[in-house]
Amino acid sequence: MDQTRDVDLTVVSSRPLKGSRPLKDEMLDAAIALGASDIHVAPGSRPVARVEGSLVPLGTAVWGSDAVAAFCRTLCSDRHWAEVAEGGTTDFGLAHPNGDRFRVSVLRQRNGLAAVLRRIPNSLLTFEDIGLPEGVTDLLRKTRGLILVAGPTGSGKSTTLATMIDWINQHLERHIVTIEDPVEFFHSPKRSLVTQREVGEDVPTFAEAMRRVLRQDPDVIMLGEMRDLDTISAAVSAAETGHLVLATLHTTGTATTVSRIIDVFPANQQAQIRVQLAMSLSAVISQILVPELRVAGQETDRPRRVAALEVMLMTPAIANMIRTNDINRINDVIQTSRNLGMFRLDDHLAKLVEQKQISSADAIGYAVDPPALMRRLGQAG
């Protein structure tokens, strides 16, 4: 934790939970003011903000378990508070008065309750903003197939999906159904009709939503997360039967993403899911966020991060590798298929270094094969 960046905010004083404005609103103010992606509140420490990857302590007051529990109660509706009591955790969306939205997780842990508030960007980005190649639009014009956006927590997967949905909404006449927990970006109908369902509010589970969605005449289904076997199976089947399905997975890299889907299934079903994936998978876009290179004399208010991507587009060769369980060779195909619009993560990291968007040290730190990238960048081992 970076102790040199302590921020003294009245938001996180030791005063009781009362005043001119609710403490939860003031805490959200702090996140917005700092450009934080997350706020963590837990017993025995100061609240902490995650600002472009760094943990920044807020204020000087250490919160006890009673103060944290009282704060958590102000975040929760009666229904969500009951979920904490019954199951030890709850997740939901929360709006700031200015329209910014947060995804909130309240959880029971060793020494009491804790809360994590993740800020959801309130403006939709463009492909150029994210760094997605324009060729992705060809994927979005398809009437069937499965497009997966993969990456670790906090890598911007939801933002990338929202950008894709917004592009479809602007350019194509489709019925888009999003299934999210919670709904993060609101999409007003443009050329498309958009139906947004929130798990826990509008439908009990992702799996139940996927079971029902085919009766709702969708053209495009956006699945916030493929969490379990039933949801994954339903998503793959929908992609096979004439629907475009966009979904996220908490994985890094194409081969790992494909393997994760297959490994969810029992051994006696894995051959069948490999065949289904070979037929339905259209693309895997894997992404991470890397700190932007700071240029001397051009300091900004706060550091930014740049998306580094890996893009796999389905080809007959890759489909055959999935069918025959030769998944580790997919990376070789990506490496040799740049003319088709594919590229590996390390290639994109090297490009970002050449464009002076990120440092070579950060590129090597995030690389799949650090020694190889180090040699490529001309650095000594």
Long-range contacts (C-beta under 8 A, 24 or more apart in sequence): 1-48, 1-55, 1-57, 2-54, 2-55, 2-56, 3-57, 5-51, 5-54, 5-56, 5-57, 6-56, 6-57, 6-59, 6-60, 7-34, 7-49, 7-56, 7-57, 7-58, 7-59, 8-59, 8-60, 9-58, 9-59, 10-59, 11-58, 11-59, 12-46, 12-47, 12-58, 12-59, 12-61, 12-63, 13-59, 13-61, 14-61, 14-67, 17-67, 17-70, 17-71, 17-74, 22-74, 23-71, 23-74, 24-71, 24-74, 24-75, 24-94, 25-96, 25-97, 27-71, 27-117, 28-94, 28-96, 28-100, 28-102, 28-117, 29-96, 30-58, 31-102, 31-117, 31-119, 32-96, 32-98, 32-100, 32-119, 34-302, 35-301, 35-302, 36-119, 37-118, 37-119, 37-154, 38-116, 38-117, 38-118, 38-119, 38-154, 39-115, 39-116, 39-117, 40-114, 40-115, 40-116, 41-68, 41-71, 41-72, 41-114, 41-115, 41-116, 41-117, 42-68, 42-109, 42-114, 42-115, 43-68, 43-111, 43-112, 43-113, 43-114, 44-111, 50-154, 51-302, 51-303, 52-291, 52-302, 52-303, 52-304, 52-305, 53-289, 53-291, 53-303, 53-305, 54-303, 65-111, 65-112, 65-113, 68-112, 68-113, 68-114, 68-115, 69-112, 69-113, 71-115, 72-106, 72-113, 72-114, 72-115, 75-104, 75-106, 75-115, 75-117, 76-106, 80-106, 84-108, 84-113, 91-181, 91-182, 91-200, 92-182, 92-200, 93-120, 93-182, 93-183, 93-184, 93-198, 101-184, 103-182, 103-184, 118-154, 120-158, 120-184, 120-185, 121-159, 121-185, 124-162, 124-163, 124-166, 124-185, 125-159, 125-162, 125-163, 126-163, 127-163, 127-167, 129-163, 130-156, 130-159, 130-160, 130-163, 130-307, 131-306, 131-307, 131-309, 132-160, 132-163, 132-285, 132-309, 133-311, 133-341, 135-313, 135-341, 136-164, 136-283, 136-285, 136-311, 137-167, 137-171, 139-282, 139-283, 139-313, 140-164, 140-167, 140-168, 140-172, 140-244, 141-172, 142-244, 142-282, 143-219, 143-242, 143-243, 143-244, 144-239, 144-240, 144-241, 144-242, 144-243, 144-244, 144-280, 145-239, 145-244, 145-245, 145-280, 145-281, 145-282, 145-283, 145-314, 146-235, 146-236, 146-239, 146-245, 146-247, 146-277, 146-280, 146-281, 146-282, 147-244, 147-245, 147-246, 147-247, 147-282, 147-283, 147-284, 147-285, 148-247, 148-248, 148-249, 148-257, 148-281, 148-283, 148-284, 148-285, 149-246, 149-247, 149-248, 149-249, 149-285, 149-286, 149-287, 150-248, 150-249, 150-250, 150-251, 150-252, 150-253, 150-254, 150-256, 150-257, 150-284, 150-285, 150-286, 150-287, 151-248, 151-250, 151-251, 151-252, 151-286, 151-287, 151-288, 152-250, 152-252, 152-288, 153-250, 154-289, 155-287, 155-288, 155-289, 155-307, 156-287, 156-289, 156-307, 157-248, 157-287, 158-184, 158-185, 158-224, 158-248, 160-285, 160-287, 160-307, 161-222, 161-224, 161-246, 161-248, 162-187, 164-246, 165-194, 165-220, 165-222, 165-246, 168-192, 168-220, 169-194, 174-219, 174-220, 174-244, 175-216, 175-217, 175-218, 175-219, 175-220, 176-218, 176-219, 176-220, 176-221, 176-222, 177-213, 177-216, 177-218, 177-220, 177-221, 177-222, 178-221, 178-222, 178-224, 179-203, 179-206, 179-209, 179-210, 179-213, 179-221, 179-222, 179-223, 179-224, 180-222, 180-224, 181-206, 181-224, 181-225, 184-224, 192-220, 199-224, 206-231, 207-231, 207-234, 210-234, 210-235, 210-238, 213-238, 214-238, 214-241, 214-243, 218-243, 219-243, 219-244, 220-244, 220-245, 220-246, 221-245, 221-246, 222-246, 222-247, 223-247, 223-248, 224-248, 225-249, 225-250, 226-261, 228-264, 229-264, 229-265, 232-261, 232-264, 232-265, 233-265, 233-273, 236-261, 236-273, 236-276, 236-277, 236-280, 237-276, 239-280, 239-281, 239-282, 240-276, 240-279, 240-280, 251-286, 252-286, 252-288, 253-286, 253-310, 253-331, 253-345, 253-368, 254-284, 254-286, 254-310, 254-312, 254-330, 254-331, 254-334, 255-327, 255-328, 255-330, 255-331, 257-284, 257-286, 258-284, 258-322, 258-327, 258-330, 259-327, 262-327, 274-322, 274-323, 274-325, 275-323, 277-322, 278-319, 278-320, 278-322, 278-323, 279-319, 281-314, 281-319, 281-322, 282-313, 282-314, 283-311, 283-312, 283-313, 283-314, 284-310, 284-311, 284-312, 285-309, 285-310, 285-311, 285-312, 286-310, 286-311, 286-312, 286-345, 288-345, 288-366, 290-349, 290-352, 290-358, 290-362, 290-363, 290-366, 291-358, 291-359, 291-362, 292-357, 292-358, 293-356, 293-357, 293-358, 293-359, 293-362, 295-356, 306-352, 306-357, 306-358, 308-345, 308-348, 308-349, 308-352, 308-358, 308-363, 308-366, 309-343, 309-345, 309-348, 310-334, 310-343, 310-344, 310-345, 310-348, 311-341, 311-342, 311-343, 312-342, 313-337, 313-340, 313-341, 313-342, 315-340, 344-368, 346-372, 346-373, 346-376, 349-373, 350-376, 350-377, 353-377
